[in-house]
Amino acid sequence: MGKSATTSDVHALFHSLRSAYAATANHLKIIDLYIVFAIVTAVIQVAYMAIVGSFPFNSFLSGVLSCVGTAVLAVSLRIQVNKDNKEFKDLPPERAFADFVLCNLVLHLVIMNFLG
């Protein structure tokens, strides 16, 4: 009985999460997809390094840090453009996107310098 109750609880949790996420705005879903892409790319790079090796370690580190940094900046963008977030209600979405682009530019300039 305990196992079936746990299974139904998990199904109920996934159903409630799915229905809540269905109400999310499309531009936030696009940002979420970008975050997932960046994290999956970082995981693929780590798996590749584990299989093949990390001879140019700076390249490996640059790639992973680029993916993780981009994901962190995208999370910041998502927080800023979310209308339900009252902390950034006075910040226009264009300004948040400009901050995102500028920070990505600085991040990738640092990554390019780290490559050598």
MARLUMLO-607805 format. One record per atom (N, C-alpha, C): residue number from 1; chain; x, y, z. Coordinates in pm, whole numbers. Layout:
BEGIN
+-----+-------+--------+--------+--------+
|   n | chain |      x |      y |      z |
+-----+-------+--------+--------+--------+
| NUM |     A |      X |      Y |      Z |
...
+-----+-------+--------+--------+--------+
// end
This chain:
BEGIN
+-----+-------+--------+--------+--------+
|   n | chain |      x |      y |      z |
+-----+-------+--------+--------+--------+
|   1 |     A |     82 |   -119 |      0 |
|   1 |     A |      0 |      0 |      0 |
|   1 |     A |     86 |    126 |      0 |
|   2 |     A |    197 |    123 |     72 |
|   2 |     A |    284 |    240 |     79 |
|   2 |     A |    345 |    275 |    -56 |
|   3 |     A |    377 |    171 |   -135 |
|   3 |     A |    438 |    196 |   -265 |
|   3 |     A |    339 |    259 |   -363 |
|   4 |     A |    215 |    213 |   -364 |
|   4 |     A |    116 |    269 |   -455 |
|   4 |     A |     80 |    412 |   -414 |
|   5 |     A |     78 |    440 |   -285 |
|   5 |     A |     52 |    577 |   -240 |
|   5 |     A |    164 |    669 |   -283 |
|   6 |     A |    287 |    622 |   -277 |
|   6 |     A |    400 |    702 |   -321 |
|   6 |     A |    395 |    725 |   -471 |
|   7 |     A |    359 |    624 |   -547 |
|   7 |     A |    349 |    637 |   -692 |
|   7 |     A |    239 |    737 |   -729 |
|   8 |     A |    126 |    728 |   -662 |
|   8 |     A |     19 |    823 |   -692 |
|   8 |     A |     57 |    964 |   -650 |
|   9 |     A |    133 |    976 |   -541 |
|   9 |     A |    181 |   1108 |   -500 |
|   9 |     A |    275 |   1168 |   -605 |
|  10 |     A |    362 |   1085 |   -659 |
|  10 |     A |    455 |   1132 |   -763 |
|  10 |     A |    378 |   1174 |   -887 |
|  11 |     A |    279 |   1095 |   -926 |
|  11 |     A |    197 |   1131 |  -1043 |
|  11 |     A |    121 |   1261 |  -1019 |
|  12 |     A |     69 |   1276 |   -898 |
|  12 |     A |     -3 |   1400 |   -865 |
|  12 |     A |     92 |   1520 |   -867 |
|  13 |     A |    213 |   1500 |   -818 |
|  13 |     A |    313 |   1608 |   -819 |
|  13 |     A |    348 |   1649 |   -962 |
|  14 |     A |    375 |   1550 |  -1047 |
|  14 |     A |    408 |   1581 |  -1187 |
|  14 |     A |    291 |   1647 |  -1259 |
|  15 |     A |    170 |   1603 |  -1230 |
|  15 |     A |     52 |   1663 |  -1292 |
|  15 |     A |     35 |   1809 |  -1248 |
|  16 |     A |     56 |   1836 |  -1120 |
|  16 |     A |     41 |   1974 |  -1073 |
|  16 |     A |    152 |   2063 |  -1128 |
|  17 |     A |    275 |   2010 |  -1137 |
|  17 |     A |    384 |   2088 |  -1196 |
|  17 |     A |    359 |   2116 |  -1344 |
|  18 |     A |    309 |   2016 |  -1414 |
|  18 |     A |    283 |   2033 |  -1557 |
|  18 |     A |    171 |   2135 |  -1581 |
|  19 |     A |     66 |   2129 |  -1501 |
|  19 |     A |    -43 |   2223 |  -1519 |
|  19 |     A |      0 |   2365 |  -1480 |
|  20 |     A |     84 |   2378 |  -1379 |
|  20 |     A |    134 |   2511 |  -1341 |
|  20 |     A |    227 |   2566 |  -1448 |
|  21 |     A |    310 |   2480 |  -1506 |
|  21 |     A |    403 |   2525 |  -1609 |
|  21 |     A |    331 |   2559 |  -1739 |
|  22 |     A |    216 |   2499 |  -1763 |
|  22 |     A |    138 |   2529 |  -1883 |
|  22 |     A |     91 |   2674 |  -1883 |
|  23 |     A |     75 |   2732 |  -1764 |
|  23 |     A |     31 |   2871 |  -1753 |
|  23 |     A |    146 |   2970 |  -1766 |
|  24 |     A |    268 |   2921 |  -1779 |
|  24 |     A |    385 |   3007 |  -1792 |
|  24 |     A |    386 |   3074 |  -1929 |
|  25 |     A |    431 |   3198 |  -1933 |
|  25 |     A |    437 |   3273 |  -2059 |
|  25 |     A |    535 |   3207 |  -2156 |
|  26 |     A |    509 |   3223 |  -2285 |
|  26 |     A |    592 |   3159 |  -2387 |
|  26 |     A |    736 |   3210 |  -2386 |
|  27 |     A |    757 |   3339 |  -2361 |
|  27 |     A |    894 |   3389 |  -2362 |
|  27 |     A |    974 |   3332 |  -2245 |
|  28 |     A |    910 |   3299 |  -2135 |
|  28 |     A |    980 |   3233 |  -2025 |
|  28 |     A |   1011 |   3088 |  -2059 |
|  29 |     A |    923 |   3023 |  -2133 |
|  29 |     A |    949 |   2885 |  -2176 |
|  29 |     A |   1067 |   2879 |  -2272 |
|  30 |     A |   1079 |   2980 |  -2357 |
|  30 |     A |   1193 |   2985 |  -2449 |
|  30 |     A |   1323 |   3002 |  -2372 |
|  31 |     A |   1321 |   3088 |  -2272 |
|  31 |     A |   1441 |   3106 |  -2188 |
|  31 |     A |   1473 |   2977 |  -2114 |
|  32 |     A |   1371 |   2907 |  -2065 |
|  32 |     A |   1392 |   2778 |  -1998 |
|  32 |     A |   1457 |   2677 |  -2092 |
|  33 |     A |   1411 |   2675 |  -2215 |
|  33 |     A |   1468 |   2583 |  -2314 |
|  33 |     A |   1615 |   2616 |  -2340 |
|  34 |     A |   1647 |   2744 |  -2344 |
|  34 |     A |   1786 |   2787 |  -2363 |
|  34 |     A |   1873 |   2745 |  -2244 |
|  35 |     A |   1820 |   2755 |  -2124 |
|  35 |     A |   1894 |   2714 |  -2004 |
|  35 |     A |   1920 |   2564 |  -2008 |
|  36 |     A |   1818 |   2487 |  -2043 |
|  36 |     A |   1835 |   2341 |  -2052 |
|  36 |     A |   1938 |   2307 |  -2159 |
|  37 |     A |   1935 |   2375 |  -2273 |
|  37 |     A |   2033 |   2351 |  -2378 |
|  37 |     A |   2175 |   2378 |  -2329 |
|  38 |     A |   2195 |   2488 |  -2257 |
|  38 |     A |   2328 |   2522 |  -2208 |
|  38 |     A |   2379 |   2418 |  -2109 |
|  39 |     A |   2292 |   2373 |  -2019 |
|  39 |     A |   2332 |   2273 |  -1919 |
|  39 |     A |   2360 |   2138 |  -1985 |
|  40 |     A |   2276 |   2098 |  -2081 |
|  40 |     A |   2299 |   1971 |  -2152 |
|  40 |     A |   2430 |   1976 |  -2229 |
|  41 |     A |   2461 |   2090 |  -2290 |
|  41 |     A |   2588 |   2105 |  -2360 |
|  41 |     A |   2706 |   2091 |  -2265 |
|  42 |     A |   2695 |   2148 |  -2146 |
|  42 |     A |   2802 |   2134 |  -2046 |
|  42 |     A |   2818 |   1989 |  -2003 |
|  43 |     A |   2707 |   1919 |  -1984 |
|  43 |     A |   2713 |   1778 |  -1944 |
|  43 |     A |   2777 |   1694 |  -2055 |
|  44 |     A |   2743 |   1722 |  -2179 |
|  44 |     A |   2803 |   1650 |  -2291 |
|  44 |     A |   2954 |   1674 |  -2296 |
|  45 |     A |   2997 |   1796 |  -2270 |
|  45 |     A |   3140 |   1826 |  -2270 |
|  45 |     A |   3212 |   1752 |  -2157 |
|  46 |     A |   3150 |   1744 |  -2041 |
|  46 |     A |   3210 |   1672 |  -1928 |
|  46 |     A |   3217 |   1522 |  -1961 |
|  47 |     A |   3113 |   1467 |  -2021 |
|  47 |     A |   3113 |   1326 |  -2059 |
|  47 |     A |   3221 |   1299 |  -2164 |
|  48 |     A |   3234 |   1389 |  -2260 |
|  48 |     A |   3338 |   1374 |  -2362 |
|  48 |     A |   3477 |   1377 |  -2299 |
|  49 |     A |   3496 |   1468 |  -2203 |
|  49 |     A |   3626 |   1476 |  -2136 |
|  49 |     A |   3654 |   1349 |  -2057 |
|  50 |     A |   3550 |   1291 |  -1995 |
|  50 |     A |   3569 |   1169 |  -1918 |
|  50 |     A |   3605 |   1051 |  -2008 |
|  51 |     A |   3551 |   1050 |  -2130 |
|  51 |     A |   3576 |    939 |  -2222 |
|  51 |     A |   3708 |    956 |  -2295 |
|  52 |     A |   3731 |   1073 |  -2352 |
|  52 |     A |   3845 |   1095 |  -2439 |
|  52 |     A |   3969 |   1143 |  -2363 |
|  53 |     A |   3948 |   1227 |  -2264 |
|  53 |     A |   4060 |   1285 |  -2191 |
|  53 |     A |   4054 |   1437 |  -2198 |
|  54 |     A |   4138 |   1498 |  -2118 |
|  54 |     A |   4132 |   1645 |  -2108 |
|  54 |     A |   4266 |   1706 |  -2145 |
|  55 |     A |   4323 |   1665 |  -2259 |
|  55 |     A |   4456 |   1717 |  -2294 |
|  55 |     A |   4460 |   1869 |  -2301 |
|  56 |     A |   4380 |   1934 |  -2384 |
|  56 |     A |   4381 |   2080 |  -2373 |
|  56 |     A |   4283 |   2122 |  -2262 |
|  57 |     A |   4331 |   2116 |  -2137 |
|  57 |     A |   4243 |   2137 |  -2023 |
|  57 |     A |   4182 |   2277 |  -2024 |
|  58 |     A |   4257 |   2377 |  -2074 |
|  58 |     A |   4201 |   2512 |  -2082 |
|  58 |     A |   4079 |   2515 |  -2174 |
|  59 |     A |   4084 |   2440 |  -2282 |
|  59 |     A |   3971 |   2435 |  -2375 |
|  59 |     A |   3850 |   2372 |  -2309 |
|  60 |     A |   3873 |   2263 |  -2237 |
|  60 |     A |   3763 |   2198 |  -2168 |
|  60 |     A |   3701 |   2292 |  -2064 |
|  61 |     A |   3787 |   2354 |  -1984 |
|  61 |     A |   3738 |   2445 |  -1881 |
|  61 |     A |   3664 |   2563 |  -1943 |
|  62 |     A |   3716 |   2616 |  -2052 |
|  62 |     A |   3651 |   2729 |  -2119 |
|  62 |     A |   3513 |   2691 |  -2170 |
|  63 |     A |   3502 |   2574 |  -2230 |
|  63 |     A |   3373 |   2530 |  -2283 |
|  63 |     A |   3270 |   2510 |  -2174 |
|  64 |     A |   3309 |   2443 |  -2067 |
|  64 |     A |   3215 |   2417 |  -1959 |
|  64 |     A |   3177 |   2546 |  -1887 |
|  65 |     A |   3275 |   2631 |  -1859 |
|  65 |     A |   3245 |   2757 |  -1791 |
|  65 |     A |   3161 |   2849 |  -1878 |
|  66 |     A |   3181 |   2843 |  -2008 |
|  66 |     A |   3098 |   2921 |  -2099 |
|  66 |     A |   2952 |   2876 |  -2092 |
|  67 |     A |   2931 |   2746 |  -2093 |
|  67 |     A |   2794 |   2692 |  -2086 |
|  67 |     A |   2729 |   2724 |  -1952 |
|  68 |     A |   2801 |   2702 |  -1844 |
|  68 |     A |   2745 |   2726 |  -1712 |
|  68 |     A |   2721 |   2875 |  -1690 |
|  69 |     A |   2816 |   2959 |  -1733 |
|  69 |     A |   2800 |   3104 |  -1719 |
|  69 |     A |   2683 |   3156 |  -1799 |
|  70 |     A |   2666 |   3104 |  -1919 |
|  70 |     A |   2553 |   3144 |  -2002 |
|  70 |     A |   2421 |   3101 |  -1937 |
|  71 |     A |   2419 |   2982 |  -1879 |
|  71 |     A |   2297 |   2936 |  -1812 |
|  71 |     A |   2264 |   3024 |  -1691 |
|  72 |     A |   2366 |   3062 |  -1615 |
|  72 |     A |   2343 |   3149 |  -1499 |
|  72 |     A |   2291 |   3285 |  -1543 |
|  73 |     A |   2348 |   3340 |  -1649 |
|  73 |     A |   2299 |   3468 |  -1699 |
|  73 |     A |   2156 |   3457 |  -1753 |
|  74 |     A |   2124 |   3343 |  -1813 |
|  74 |     A |   1987 |   3323 |  -1863 |
|  74 |     A |   1888 |   3309 |  -1748 |
|  75 |     A |   1929 |   3247 |  -1639 |
|  75 |     A |   1843 |   3239 |  -1520 |
|  75 |     A |   1818 |   3379 |  -1466 |
|  76 |     A |   1922 |   3461 |  -1465 |
|  76 |     A |   1906 |   3600 |  -1421 |
|  76 |     A |   1810 |   3675 |  -1513 |
|  77 |     A |   1821 |   3654 |  -1643 |
|  77 |     A |   1729 |   3716 |  -1737 |
|  77 |     A |   1586 |   3670 |  -1712 |
|  78 |     A |   1569 |   3541 |  -1687 |
|  78 |     A |   1434 |   3487 |  -1662 |
|  78 |     A |   1373 |   3550 |  -1537 |
|  79 |     A |   1453 |   3565 |  -1435 |
|  79 |     A |   1403 |   3627 |  -1311 |
|  79 |     A |   1362 |   3772 |  -1337 |
|  80 |     A |   1440 |   3843 |  -1418 |
|  80 |     A |   1413 |   3984 |  -1440 |
|  80 |     A |   1292 |   4009 |  -1531 |
|  81 |     A |   1266 |   3922 |  -1627 |
|  81 |     A |   1155 |   3945 |  -1720 |
|  81 |     A |   1025 |   3878 |  -1675 |
|  82 |     A |   1029 |   3803 |  -1567 |
|  82 |     A |    908 |   3739 |  -1515 |
|  82 |     A |    817 |   3845 |  -1453 |
|  83 |     A |    696 |   3855 |  -1504 |
|  83 |     A |    601 |   3957 |  -1456 |
|  83 |     A |    554 |   3929 |  -1313 |
|  84 |     A |    561 |   3803 |  -1270 |
|  84 |     A |    518 |   3769 |  -1134 |
|  84 |     A |    620 |   3810 |  -1028 |
|  85 |     A |    742 |   3841 |  -1071 |
|  85 |     A |    846 |   3881 |   -978 |
|  85 |     A |    831 |   4030 |   -948 |
|  86 |     A |    797 |   4063 |   -826 |
|  86 |     A |    770 |   4202 |   -789 |
|  86 |     A |    897 |   4283 |   -768 |
|  87 |     A |   1010 |   4216 |   -749 |
|  87 |     A |   1135 |   4287 |   -723 |
|  87 |     A |   1184 |   4366 |   -844 |
|  88 |     A |   1157 |   4317 |   -964 |
|  88 |     A |   1203 |   4383 |  -1087 |
|  88 |     A |   1086 |   4439 |  -1167 |
|  89 |     A |    980 |   4480 |  -1103 |
|  89 |     A |    862 |   4526 |  -1175 |
|  89 |     A |    887 |   4656 |  -1251 |
|  90 |     A |    980 |   4740 |  -1203 |
|  90 |     A |   1008 |   4867 |  -1271 |
|  90 |     A |   1113 |   4854 |  -1381 |
|  91 |     A |   1173 |   4737 |  -1394 |
|  91 |     A |   1277 |   4714 |  -1494 |
|  91 |     A |   1213 |   4671 |  -1626 |
|  92 |     A |   1232 |   4749 |  -1733 |
|  92 |     A |   1174 |   4706 |  -1862 |
|  92 |     A |   1245 |   4581 |  -1915 |
|  93 |     A |   1173 |   4494 |  -1986 |
|  93 |     A |   1235 |   4372 |  -2039 |
|  93 |     A |   1349 |   4402 |  -2137 |
|  94 |     A |   1340 |   4514 |  -2208 |
|  94 |     A |   1448 |   4550 |  -2301 |
|  94 |     A |   1577 |   4576 |  -2226 |
|  95 |     A |   1568 |   4639 |  -2110 |
|  95 |     A |   1686 |   4667 |  -2029 |
|  95 |     A |   1746 |   4536 |  -1975 |
|  96 |     A |   1659 |   4446 |  -1932 |
|  96 |     A |   1706 |   4316 |  -1883 |
|  96 |     A |   1777 |   4240 |  -1994 |
|  97 |     A |   1721 |   4244 |  -2115 |
|  97 |     A |   1785 |   4174 |  -2227 |
|  97 |     A |   1917 |   4241 |  -2265 |
|  98 |     A |   1924 |   4373 |  -2260 |
|  98 |     A |   2049 |   4443 |  -2288 |
|  98 |     A |   2156 |   4406 |  -2185 |
|  99 |     A |   2117 |   4396 |  -2058 |
|  99 |     A |   2211 |   4351 |  -1955 |
|  99 |     A |   2260 |   4209 |  -1983 |
| 100 |     A |   2168 |   4122 |  -2025 |
| 100 |     A |   2202 |   3984 |  -2057 |
| 100 |     A |   2304 |   3978 |  -2171 |
| 101 |     A |   2279 |   4055 |  -2275 |
| 101 |     A |   2370 |   4055 |  -2391 |
| 101 |     A |   2507 |   4111 |  -2353 |
| 102 |     A |   2509 |   4221 |  -2278 |
| 102 |     A |   2636 |   4280 |  -2237 |
| 102 |     A |   2716 |   4186 |  -2147 |
| 103 |     A |   2648 |   4125 |  -2051 |
| 103 |     A |   2717 |   4031 |  -1961 |
| 103 |     A |   2766 |   3908 |  -2037 |
| 104 |     A |   2690 |   3861 |  -2136 |
| 104 |     A |   2736 |   3748 |  -2218 |
| 104 |     A |   2859 |   3787 |  -2299 |
| 105 |     A |   2860 |   3909 |  -2349 |
| 105 |     A |   2975 |   3956 |  -2425 |
| 105 |     A |   3100 |   3958 |  -2337 |
| 106 |     A |   3087 |   4012 |  -2217 |
| 106 |     A |   3201 |   4016 |  -2124 |
| 106 |     A |   3243 |   3874 |  -2085 |
| 107 |     A |   3147 |   3788 |  -2057 |
| 107 |     A |   3178 |   3649 |  -2022 |
| 107 |     A |   3257 |   3581 |  -2133 |
| 108 |     A |   3213 |   3596 |  -2256 |
| 108 |     A |   3280 |   3526 |  -2365 |
| 108 |     A |   3413 |   3591 |  -2403 |
| 109 |     A |   3430 |   3718 |  -2378 |
| 109 |     A |   3563 |   3779 |  -2395 |
| 109 |     A |   3661 |   3721 |  -2294 |
| 110 |     A |   3617 |   3702 |  -2171 |
| 110 |     A |   3703 |   3641 |  -2068 |
| 110 |     A |   3733 |   3496 |  -2106 |
| 111 |     A |   3633 |   3424 |  -2154 |
| 111 |     A |   3653 |   3284 |  -2196 |
| 111 |     A |   3753 |   3277 |  -2310 |
| 112 |     A |   3743 |   3367 |  -2407 |
| 112 |     A |   3837 |   3367 |  -2520 |
| 112 |     A |   3979 |   3397 |  -2475 |
| 113 |     A |   3993 |   3486 |  -2377 |
| 113 |     A |   4126 |   3515 |  -2323 |
| 113 |     A |   4180 |   3397 |  -2246 |
| 114 |     A |   4094 |   3323 |  -2179 |
| 114 |     A |   4138 |   3207 |  -2103 |
| 114 |     A |   4184 |   3094 |  -2192 |
| 115 |     A |   4131 |   3088 |  -2315 |
| 115 |     A |   4173 |   2984 |  -2408 |
| 115 |     A |   4321 |   2994 |  -2441 |
| 116 |     A |   4371 |   3116 |  -2445 |
| 116 |     A |   4514 |   3133 |  -2470 |
| 116 |     A |   4548 |   3181 |  -2605 |
+-----+-------+--------+--------+--------+
// end
